[in-house]
Amino acid sequence: MTTRILVIGGHGNFGSFIARRLSREPDITVIIAGRSARKARALAEVLEADWAVIDVPSTINAALAATKPDIVIHTSGPFQGQGYEVAEACARHHAHYIDLADARRFVCDIVKLDETAKAAGVLLVSGASSVPGLTSAIIDHYRKEFRMLEAVDYGIATAQRTNRGLATTKAVLTYAGKPFETLINGTVSQVYGWQGLRWRKFPGIGWRSLGNCDVPDLALFPGRYPDLKTIRFSAGLELPLIHISLWALTWLVRIGLIANLQAAAPILLSLSRPFDLIGTDVSGFFMEMAGGGKDGQRQRLTFNLVARSGDGPMIPCVPAIVTALGLARGQITQRGAVPCVGLVGLEDILAELKPLDIHWSVSYVAA
């Protein structure tokens, strides 16, 4: 039986990678959907897939009625400020829904649709991306190494020479310079987006600058991992000049001179392009977990990942791919509306990353 999977934003950065991967499955028919008929049709011809024009959210109901998908993957961000029209339409049309959102409230509040999803017999999943899809999978996998997991510190160092999308840039700028809450030393504390400037040395990459980022994990993980006393997530740009320039601009937001930086996203993105000449295509990720080991001694476990050849932006796509394959194969039977936590395993995610120029390692030290 063939599963029909519609990819919204299917001709974009994330969507096209997902569409290409799923189109290799013999029992899956991919439908490339987006605002551009020309781009959707062109990719569909290459992949021998179907295609459709969708303008979210205005034409979503008509598009689902016409294409009749079993699964919908929504890649068109930024999700900050979006509603749940696509997820609700999927429930009405009895199609499973998966998105790549990393917006804190959007991902956490998907549970409001839980009764609707269960009544329709579908699964609505938000955050099937790097956060919280991959990050929760890493913690779940290595949590057994700890008697008590007390602190998690992790982050992403992006490469300068990657295909940076406007939607991703806008998503970061929505909270740059604005306050949000996280857990520090057992206390809910306020930090500011893209501030908290620090440096970290990534194995095989070198030193990269990092700043605070607001992600769903900060709200989800304290409840899921009750022993946690500290959780910190950061991200950084490869070139210090660009990262520190953005850090400086966030102070304009913090002190109230401007409301936010989102409107400046196209300008900032275009200004960063010439610096590709001195940047690389290498990005990294780290997760440092600390707490009491099974032997009673404190320990620190660090998961490091390095992506070369510009393959870093493919990582956020993988949890959505694994979730879609699990639904298509009948391996995921859960129904309802949930954040992407506990749905996919780390081994399945890493198996999808193996064909790419991506490598990972794990180290243990006494804390």
C-alpha positions as MATLAB code, in Angstrom:
seq = 'MTTRILVIGGHGNFGSFIARRLSREPDITVIIAGRSARKARALAEVLEADWAVIDVPSTINAALAATKPDIVIHTSGPFQGQGYEVAEACARHHAHYIDLADARRFVCDIVKLDETAKAAGVLLVSGASSVPGLTSAIIDHYRKEFRMLEAVDYGIATAQRTNRGLATTKAVLTYAGKPFETLINGTVSQVYGWQGLRWRKFPGIGWRSLGNCDVPDLALFPGRYPDLKTIRFSAGLELPLIHISLWALTWLVRIGLIANLQAAAPILLSLSRPFDLIGTDVSGFFMEMAGGGKDGQRQRLTFNLVARSGDGPMIPCVPAIVTALGLARGQITQRGAVPCVGLVGLEDILAELKPLDIHWSVSYVAA';
ca = [
       0.000    0.000    0.000;
       1.420    3.361   -1.046;
       1.642    6.202    1.465;
       1.129    9.696    0.099;
       3.314   12.320    1.806;
       2.795   15.987    1.042;
       5.761   18.261    1.828;
       4.774   21.895    2.347;
       7.728   24.044    1.325;
       8.885   21.038   -0.663;
      11.040   23.077   -3.049;
      12.775   24.956   -0.222;
      16.015   24.200    1.638;
      14.638   21.744    4.171;
      11.668   20.561    2.163;
      13.641   19.545   -0.905;
      16.034   17.419    1.160;
      13.089   15.673    2.836;
      11.345   15.161   -0.503;
      14.473   13.704   -2.124;
      15.004   11.284    0.740;
      11.397   10.080    0.942;
      11.098    9.739   -2.836;
      13.636    6.893   -2.678;
      11.144    4.752   -0.763;
       9.240    2.440   -3.148;
       5.995    2.563   -1.156;
       5.873    6.340   -0.758;
       4.518    8.906   -3.207;
       5.848   12.389   -2.511;
       3.859   15.516   -3.304;
       5.997   18.659   -3.650;
       3.953   21.639   -2.455;
       4.757   25.327   -2.274;
       3.815   28.779   -3.487;
       5.786   28.496   -6.737;
       4.242   26.230   -9.346;
       7.411   26.458  -11.429;
       9.716   25.317   -8.628;
       7.355   22.613   -7.399;
       6.881   21.197  -10.881;
      10.608   21.304  -11.658;
      11.572   19.298   -8.567;
       8.657   16.927   -9.033;
       9.877   16.124  -12.543;
      13.343   15.285  -11.227;
      11.988   13.063   -8.455;
       9.102   11.637  -10.499;
       6.807   12.962   -7.790;
       3.474   14.764   -7.723;
       3.234   18.480   -7.079;
       0.755   21.099   -5.919;
       0.528   24.817   -5.238;
      -0.245   25.731   -1.627;
      -0.349   29.149    0.016;
      -0.407   28.505    3.766;
      -2.815   28.913    5.412;
      -5.338   30.271    2.899;
      -5.487   27.294    0.498;
      -4.537   24.433    2.797;
      -8.006   22.869    3.006;
      -8.526   22.904   -0.748;
      -5.046   21.480   -1.332;
      -5.542   18.601    1.111;
      -8.904   17.799   -0.434;
      -7.312   17.687   -3.890;
      -4.113   15.785   -3.062;
      -5.438   13.434   -0.343;
      -2.178   12.883    1.554;
      -1.761   10.363    4.359;
       0.999   12.440    5.953;
       1.797   16.160    5.727;
       5.252   17.558    6.557;
       5.203   21.317    7.148;
       8.618   22.961    6.591;
       7.554   26.545    5.876;
       8.686   28.675    8.794;
       9.225   30.765   10.683;
       6.682   29.194   13.025;
       6.895   32.043   15.524;
       3.588   33.820   15.050;
       1.954   31.042   13.029;
      -1.288   29.403   14.089;
      -2.292   25.760   13.854;
      -4.360   26.052   10.689;
      -2.283   23.429    8.858;
      -2.389   20.935   11.736;
      -6.128   21.473   12.209;
      -6.740   20.989    8.479;
      -4.759   17.747    8.598;
      -6.983   16.468   11.410;
     -10.101   17.359    9.412;
      -8.747   15.440    6.420;
      -7.495   12.522    8.556;
      -3.847   13.050    7.649;
      -0.931   12.834   10.062;
       0.955   16.116   10.558;
       4.688   16.708   11.179;
       6.445   20.070   11.339;
      10.026   21.329   11.730;
       9.120   24.088   14.175;
      11.617   25.255   16.771;
       9.411   28.036   18.180;
       8.991   27.480   21.902;
       5.296   28.224   22.353;
       4.280   26.784   18.982;
       5.841   23.394   19.754;
       4.721   23.240   23.388;
       1.138   24.309   22.709;
       0.468   21.692   20.021;
      -1.009   19.624   22.869;
      -4.084   21.880   22.705;
      -5.078   19.851   19.635;
      -4.705   16.499   21.404;
      -8.411   15.684   21.675;
      -9.014   16.794   18.088;
      -6.192   14.586   16.833;
      -7.325   11.529   18.789;
     -10.902   11.951   17.560;
      -9.580   12.044   13.980;
      -7.286    9.071   14.584;
      -4.140   10.956   13.570;
      -0.812   12.036   15.048;
       0.040   15.744   15.029;
       3.753   16.247   15.794;
       5.498   19.577   16.292;
       9.255   20.097   16.592;
      10.450   17.132   14.518;
      13.740   18.915   14.009;
      17.042   19.522   15.814;
      15.092   20.784   18.826;
      13.452   19.018   20.516;
      13.475   15.986   18.154;
      17.217   15.305   18.031;
      18.127   16.794   21.400;
      15.578   14.736   23.341;
      16.682   11.606   21.474;
      20.285   12.173   22.605;
      19.285   12.658   26.229;
      16.964    9.632   26.192;
      19.727    7.478   24.711;
      22.441    8.419   27.236;
      20.307    9.093   30.284;
      20.841    5.490   31.415;
      24.501    6.382   32.011;
      23.447    8.607   34.921;
      21.945    7.874   38.278;
      20.846   11.507   38.338;
      21.042   13.858   35.319;
      21.405   17.365   36.718;
      22.642   19.625   33.924;
      22.459   19.810   30.140;
      24.441   22.384   28.164;
      24.323   22.189   24.363;
      24.469   24.224   21.219;
      24.898   24.569   17.475;
      27.727   26.322   15.630;
      26.581   27.056   12.091;
      28.822   27.241    9.036;
      29.158   30.495    7.123;
      28.984   28.780    3.720;
      25.622   27.112    4.046;
      22.374   27.761    2.257;
      20.933   30.080    4.904;
      17.208   30.625    4.477;
      15.237   33.781    5.207;
      12.740   31.870    7.353;
      15.476   30.540    9.638;
      17.008   34.004    9.969;
      13.640   35.523   10.855;
      13.033   32.808   13.436;
      16.243   33.685   15.306;
      15.586   37.413   15.138;
      12.110   37.132   16.689;
      13.644   36.633   20.140;
      17.079   38.295   19.704;
      17.519   40.742   22.587;
      14.269   39.646   24.238;
      13.942   37.899   27.616;
      12.949   34.271   28.072;
      13.094   31.784   30.902;
      15.323   28.795   31.487;
      16.384   26.696   34.467;
      19.718   27.633   36.073;
      20.973   26.022   39.291;
      17.480   24.887   40.163;
      15.880   28.303   39.698;
      13.784   29.544   36.774;
      15.878   32.451   35.520;
      15.572   35.109   32.821;
      18.123   35.357   30.021;
      18.174   37.327   26.762;
      18.180   36.041   23.205;
      21.564   35.973   21.464;
      23.243   37.421   24.557;
      25.229   35.524   27.190;
      28.186   35.680   24.800;
      30.665   32.818   25.308;
      33.229   30.776   23.386;
      33.561   27.019   22.994;
      36.123   24.857   21.250;
      34.520   22.276   18.948;
      36.603   19.165   18.157;
      37.846   19.314   14.577;
      36.441   22.829   14.107;
      38.050   25.147   16.623;
      36.662   27.985   18.689;
      33.182   29.322   17.949;
      31.145   32.065   19.617;
      27.743   31.220   21.085;
      24.716   33.086   22.421;
      21.465   32.226   24.205;
      18.656   30.828   22.072;
      15.015   30.283   23.007;
      13.891   26.760   22.087;
      11.062   24.410   23.139;
      13.478   22.273   25.148;
      13.744   24.958   27.830;
      10.060   24.481   28.660;
       9.742   20.750   27.919;
      12.836   19.170   29.464;
      12.465   20.178   33.144;
       9.219   18.212   33.268;
      10.542   15.271   31.278;
      13.832   15.040   33.207;
      12.848   16.037   36.756;
      16.384   15.890   38.202;
      17.565   18.689   35.905;
      18.757   21.798   37.694;
      20.295   23.591   34.706;
      19.468   23.605   31.013;
      21.203   25.885   28.534;
      20.947   26.034   24.757;
      23.107   28.274   22.585;
      23.838   28.855   18.930;
      26.503   30.765   17.076;
      27.652   32.023   13.710;
      31.017   30.913   12.360;
      32.637   34.301   11.875;
      33.166   36.278   15.107;
      32.628   39.605   13.339;
      29.113   38.640   12.240;
      28.197   36.961   15.512;
      29.378   39.877   17.658;
      27.712   42.397   15.333;
      24.396   40.637   15.840;
      25.073   40.455   19.587;
      25.580   44.235   19.579;
      22.333   44.819   17.690;
      20.396   42.803   20.284;
      21.153   45.498   22.844;
      19.002   47.900   20.808;
      16.104   45.542   21.430;
      16.967   44.893   25.059;
      17.088   48.583   25.990;
      13.917   49.296   24.003;
      15.216   51.426   21.135;
      13.629   49.049   18.609;
      10.866   46.449   19.015;
      12.653   43.562   17.298;
      15.130   42.728   14.546;
      12.877   40.517   12.435;
      12.149   43.200    9.833;
      15.885   43.540    9.235;
      16.273   39.855    8.340;
      16.539   40.321    4.526;
      19.131   43.091    4.923;
      21.221   41.224    7.494;
      21.106   38.080    5.382;
      22.292   39.899    2.258;
      25.058   41.678    4.189;
      26.386   38.333    5.408;
      26.693   36.780    1.936;
      30.019   38.392    0.889;
      31.676   36.875    3.963;
      31.141   33.408    2.478;
      34.514   33.901    0.794;
      36.326   33.653    4.138;
      34.003   31.169    5.829;
      33.778   27.382    5.691;
      31.087   24.778    5.141;
      31.740   23.088    8.504;
      29.230   23.243   11.353;
      29.069   21.553   14.730;
      26.837   20.490   17.569;
      27.614   19.566   21.152;
      25.611   18.298   24.099;
      27.213   18.132   27.515;
      25.318   16.115   30.130;
      26.447   16.198   33.769;
      25.318   14.576   36.999;
      25.780   11.622   39.268;
      27.046    8.478   37.594;
      25.847    4.982   38.357;
      28.963    4.473   40.513;
      28.017    7.413   42.717;
      30.730    9.693   41.298;
      29.940   12.829   39.316;
      30.554   12.540   35.593;
      30.202   14.531   32.388;
      29.248   13.003   29.034;
      29.757   15.024   25.856;
      28.186   14.186   22.492;
      29.956   16.004   19.645;
      28.867   16.138   16.030;
      30.700   17.706   13.075;
      29.052   18.293    9.694;
      31.220   19.067    6.659;
      30.542   19.686    2.946;
      27.658   21.972    3.865;
      25.611   19.058    5.229;
      24.792   20.750    8.553;
      21.409   22.138    7.431;
      20.264   18.609    6.628;
      20.338   17.617   10.307;
      17.100   19.450   11.236;
      15.284   17.473    8.534;
      16.105   14.020    9.853;
      13.708   13.727   12.827;
      10.828   14.580   10.477;
      12.016   11.955    7.981;
      12.311    9.293   10.692;
       8.859   10.188   12.057;
       7.272   10.027    8.609;
       8.875    6.663    7.865;
       7.734    5.349   11.242;
       4.147    6.340   10.494;
       4.269    5.022    6.926;
       5.626    1.651    8.096;
       3.200    1.360   10.986;
       6.008    1.489   13.555;
       4.599    4.618   15.207;
       1.071    3.919   16.406;
       0.633    6.793   18.853;
      -2.200    9.199   18.165;
      -2.822   12.673   19.498;
      -1.013   16.022   19.365;
       2.473   16.074   20.878;
       5.879   17.757   20.720;
       8.498   15.532   19.069;
       9.842   14.111   22.320;
      10.230   10.371   22.822;
       8.914    9.540   19.365;
      12.149    8.781   17.495;
      15.333    7.109   18.670;
      18.889    8.351   18.318;
      20.008    5.228   16.461;
      17.394    5.808   13.740;
      18.418    9.463   13.427;
      22.125    8.632   13.157;
      21.381    5.933   10.567;
      19.851    8.628    8.351;
      22.907   10.850    8.848;
      25.463    8.181    7.863;
      25.318    8.824    4.075;
      26.178   12.483    4.714;
      29.545   14.018    5.563;
      28.610   14.035    9.245;
      30.544   12.379   12.066;
      29.967   12.114   15.796;
      31.735   10.996   18.953;
      31.056   10.556   22.662;
      33.431   11.211   25.550;
      33.207   10.679   29.305;
      35.142   12.484   32.047;
      34.851   12.801   35.803;
      32.981   16.006   36.596;
];
